[in-house]
Amino acid sequence: MQTTAAKRRVPGWATFTGLAVVHLGALGVFIPGTFHWSALIVLLVLYYTTGAWGICLGYHRLLTHRSLKVAKPVEWATTILGVLALQGGPIDWISTHRAHHAHTDKEGDPHDIHKGVLWSHMEWLYKRNEAMLSPEEQLRLAPDLANDKFHQFMEATAVWWTVALAVALFLIGGWSWLIWGLFVRIVITYHITWLVNSAAHHSGYQSFRTGDKSTNNWLVAFLAWGEGWHNNHHAFPFSARHGLRWFEIDATWWTIKVLAWMKLARDIKLPTPQMLQRMSLQPVQRERA
């Protein structure tokens, strides 16, 4: 969850309060009678659609890095799913991530790992952070979204989509669906997303020269649908594929392959063998796409 960019150079008490409410809501799982198998199914479905599709595919590979192109209705649908992950509107999220790539692990990086693992994991969201972007900086870093009326609308209404989903879950499945499908699912998605910023800049291995602390972390990759092959990603931010070796499982890449097979994705960007060799710290054999 993120607050309006103009307020984020000072401690974000609204963000801290929101994060606290979501985490406290997830503790509802310990209340007797709140578990139901249907609620677990709702959690898994929403975890996949908002996390794998909304954040990993939509916000990250499609909107931030433009690693592929899709029809506008598909882009709009993935943006809505990303908003439902409650990690901020598309303009805020994408511009912040582009700032991270522009200043990785140095001054100007919103979640610089040199300030500590806990900082890069979550403290950067609500503590005083001079690297957070002003509206003018957001416009400079994400003009493609900031000048787009649909994404402007999604940015302005981001929180209300989750409120509407909360109401729908409660009306359909009661407290069980609300606790598991909203609070628990959001907390899980939060921490898995944050692990890419923290664990994948702290532990793992590097295959490419990137000049930063990004690592390939198999556990993060497994949990975050392939996003944990983070050193690969920082070496080739434009690449739609993050897992570049046969054992680097990249579930989001599989989704992109399916979309391409269905003629819903095109202009998919991948590093060339020459790029791989030039950046490599060790011999890399690239599996055929």
C-alpha positions in Angstrom: 0.0 0.0 0.0 1.4 3.4 -0.9 0.2 6.9 -0.3 0.1 9.9 -2.6 3.6 10.7 -3.8 3.5 14.3 -2.7 3.3 13.2 1.0 5.9 10.5 0.9 9.1 12.5 1.6 7.9 12.6 5.3 6.9 9.7 7.4 3.9 8.0 5.8 1.6 7.6 8.8 -1.4 6.8 6.6 0.6 4.1 4.8 1.8 2.7 8.2 -1.8 2.7 9.5 -3.1 1.0 6.4 -0.4 -1.7 6.5 -1.2 -2.3 10.2 -4.9 -2.6 9.5 -4.3 -5.1 6.7 -2.0 -7.2 8.9 -4.3 -7.1 11.9 -7.2 -8.2 9.6 -5.2 -11.2 8.6 -5.1 -12.3 12.2 -8.8 -13.0 11.8 -7.8 -16.5 10.7 -7.3 -17.4 14.4 -11.0 -16.6 15.1 -12.9 -19.8 15.4 -15.3 -20.4 12.5 -13.6 -18.1 10.0 -12.0 -20.9 8.0 -13.8 -22.5 5.1 -12.4 -24.5 2.1 -14.2 -22.2 -0.3 -12.4 -19.2 1.3 -9.0 -20.9 0.7 -10.0 -21.4 -2.9 -10.9 -17.7 -3.2 -7.5 -16.8 -1.6 -5.6 -18.9 -4.1 -7.5 -17.6 -7.1 -7.1 -14.0 -6.1 -3.5 -14.6 -5.1 -2.8 -15.8 -8.6 -4.8 -13.3 -10.5 -3.7 -10.2 -8.6 -0.2 -11.3 -7.8 0.9 -13.3 -10.9 -1.2 -11.4 -13.5 -1.7 -8.1 -11.8 1.7 -7.3 -10.4 4.3 -9.6 -12.0 2.9 -9.6 -15.6 0.8 -6.4 -15.6 2.5 -3.8 -13.4 6.1 -5.1 -13.9 6.8 -6.8 -17.2 4.1 -5.1 -19.3 3.7 -1.6 -17.9 7.1 -0.8 -16.2 9.4 -2.4 -18.8 7.2 -2.8 -21.8 8.7 -6.2 -22.4 5.8 -7.2 -24.6 2.7 -5.7 -26.2 -0.9 -6.8 -25.7 -4.3 -5.5 -26.9 -5.6 -2.6 -24.8 -8.4 -4.6 -23.2 -5.8 -7.1 -21.9 -3.6 -4.2 -20.6 -6.6 -2.7 -18.9 -7.6 -6.0 -17.3 -4.1 -6.7 -15.9 -4.0 -3.1 -14.6 -7.2 -3.6 -12.7 -5.8 -6.9 -11.3 -2.7 -5.0 -10.2 -4.7 -2.4 -8.5 -6.5 -5.1 -6.5 -3.2 -6.2 -5.0 -3.4 -2.9 -3.0 0.2 -1.9 -3.8 -0.7 1.5 -5.1 -2.0 2.9 -8.4 -0.2 2.1 -11.7 1.5 5.5 -12.1 2.9 5.4 -8.5 4.1 1.8 -8.7 5.6 2.0 -12.2 7.4 5.3 -11.7 8.8 4.1 -8.4 10.1 0.9 -9.9 11.7 2.8 -12.8 13.4 5.0 -10.3 14.7 1.8 -8.6 16.3 0.7 -11.9 17.7 4.1 -12.6 19.5 4.3 -9.2 19.8 0.6 -8.1 21.4 0.2 -4.7 22.6 3.8 -4.5 21.3 7.3 -3.7 17.9 7.8 -5.4 16.8 4.2 -5.0 13.6 4.2 -3.0 14.4 0.9 -1.4 18.2 0.9 -1.3 19.5 -2.4 0.2 22.4 -0.5 1.8 20.0 0.9 4.3 19.2 -2.6 5.6 17.2 -5.6 4.7 14.2 -4.4 6.7 14.3 -1.0 5.1 14.3 -2.5 1.6 11.6 -5.0 2.5 9.0 -2.6 3.9 10.3 0.4 6.0 10.9 2.5 2.9 7.2 2.6 2.4 6.3 4.5 5.6 9.5 6.0 7.0 11.0 9.3 5.9 12.4 8.6 2.4 14.0 11.3 0.4 14.1 9.0 -2.7 10.3 8.9 -3.0 9.0 10.7 -6.1 7.2 14.0 -6.4 4.3 14.2 -8.9 6.6 15.9 -11.3 9.1 13.1 -11.0 6.4 10.6 -11.6 5.4 12.4 -14.8 9.0 12.4 -16.0 9.5 8.7 -15.2 6.2 7.4 -16.4 4.8 9.8 -19.0 3.2 6.9 -20.9 0.9 6.2 -18.0 0.6 9.7 -16.5 -0.8 11.0 -19.7 -3.1 8.1 -20.3 -6.7 8.7 -19.1 -7.4 5.1 -18.2 -4.3 4.9 -15.9 -5.1 8.3 -14.5 -8.5 7.0 -13.5 -7.0 3.8 -12.0 -4.5 5.9 -10.0 -7.2 8.2 -8.6 -9.5 5.3 -7.7 -7.0 2.6 -6.7 -8.1 2.1 -3.1 -11.8 2.0 -3.9 -11.4 -1.1 -6.1 -10.2 -3.0 -3.1 -13.1 -1.5 -1.0 -15.5 -2.8 -3.6 -13.9 -6.2 -3.7 -14.1 -6.3 0.1 -17.8 -5.6 0.1 -18.4 -8.2 -2.6 -16.4 -10.9 -0.8 -18.3 -10.2 2.5 -21.7 -10.3 0.8 -21.0 -13.5 -1.0 -18.9 -15.5 1.5 -19.2 -13.6 4.8 -16.3 -13.0 7.2 -14.5 -16.1 6.0 -14.2 -14.9 2.4 -13.3 -11.4 3.5 -10.5 -12.5 5.9 -8.9 -15.1 3.6 -9.7 -13.5 0.2 -8.7 -10.0 1.2 -6.6 -9.6 4.3 -4.6 -12.8 4.2 -4.2 -12.7 0.5 -2.9 -9.1 0.5 -0.5 -9.8 3.3 1.0 -12.8 1.5 1.3 -10.8 -1.8 2.8 -7.9 0.0 5.6 -9.9 1.6 6.4 -11.9 -1.5 6.6 -8.7 -3.6 8.8 -7.1 -0.9 11.1 -10.1 -0.9 12.1 -9.1 -4.5 13.4 -5.8 -3.1 15.0 -7.3 0.0 16.0 -10.9 -0.3 16.8 -10.7 -4.0 19.3 -7.9 -3.2 20.8 -9.7 -0.3 21.2 -13.4 -0.9 21.6 -15.6 -3.9 23.9 -15.8 -6.9 24.8 -13.4 -9.7 25.1 -14.5 -13.3 25.6 -11.1 -14.9 27.6 -8.0 -14.3 25.1 -5.4 -13.2 27.1 -3.1 -10.9 24.5 -3.6 -8.1 23.6 -6.1 -5.5 20.7 -7.8 -7.4 20.8 -11.6 -7.0 19.0 -14.6 -8.4 17.2 -16.2 -5.5 15.4 -19.5 -6.2 13.0 -19.2 -3.2 11.8 -15.7 -4.2 11.5 -16.9 -7.8 9.3 -19.8 -6.7 7.1 -17.6 -4.6 7.0 -14.6 -6.9 6.2 -16.3 -10.2 9.8 -16.0 -11.6 10.5 -12.4 -10.3 13.3 -13.7 -8.0 15.7 -14.2 -11.0 16.5 -10.6 -10.2 20.1 -10.4 -11.3 19.0 -11.6 -14.7 16.3 -9.0 -14.7 18.7 -6.1 -13.7 21.1 -7.2 -16.5 18.2 -7.2 -19.0 15.3 -5.1 -17.7 13.6 -5.1 -21.1 13.4 -8.9 -21.2 10.0 -10.6 -20.9 11.8 -13.6 -19.6 13.6 -13.5 -16.2 14.6 -17.2 -15.8 17.4 -17.5 -18.5 18.7 -21.0 -17.6 16.9 -24.2 -17.9 16.6 -24.6 -14.1 15.4 -21.0 -13.5 11.7 -21.6 -13.5 9.8 -18.6 -14.6 6.0 -19.0 -14.3 5.3 -15.5 -15.6 7.3 -16.3 -18.7 5.1 -19.4 -19.3 2.0 -17.2 -19.1 3.5 -14.9 -21.7 4.2 -17.8 -23.9 0.6 -18.9 -23.6 -0.6 -15.4 -24.4 1.6 -15.4 -27.5 0.3 -18.7 -28.6 -3.2 -17.3 -28.2 -2.2 -14.3 -30.3 -2.8 -12.0 -27.4 0.9 -11.0 -26.9 3.3 -9.7 -29.5 6.7 -7.9 -29.8 8.1 -10.0 -26.9 11.6 -8.8 -26.0 14.4 -11.1 -25.2 18.2 -10.6 -24.9 20.3 -11.9 -27.8 23.0 -14.5 -27.3 25.6 -11.7 -27.8 24.0 -9.7 -25.0 24.1 -12.7 -22.7 27.7 -13.4 -23.5 28.8 -9.8 -23.1 27.2 -9.4 -19.6 27.9 -12.8 -18.3 30.1 -13.6 -15.3 30.2 -17.2 -16.4 29.3 -19.2 -19.5 25.6 -19.0 -20.1 23.7 -21.4 -22.4 20.4 -19.8 -23.3 17.5 -22.2 -23.7 15.5 -21.6 -26.9 12.5 -19.4 -26.3 
